[in-house]
Amino acid sequence: AWKFFDPVLKTWQDSDTQPYDYPAGAQSFPAADNLIESDGRKWRTIAEQ
């Protein structure tokens, strides 16, 4: 299993990119919205809160 995860972990360690922070339970966050909407797509709402 490590042969699959080691390259991912190495890439994360070598990258200056940080993961996006968003509140627990959030259905989306601005960076994800911008990405999906950049070519006219939209997220589907799974459940109303």
Secondary structure, DSSP 8 states (H G I E B T S, - for coil): -HHHHHHHHHHHHH---------TT-S--HHHHHHHHTTT---------
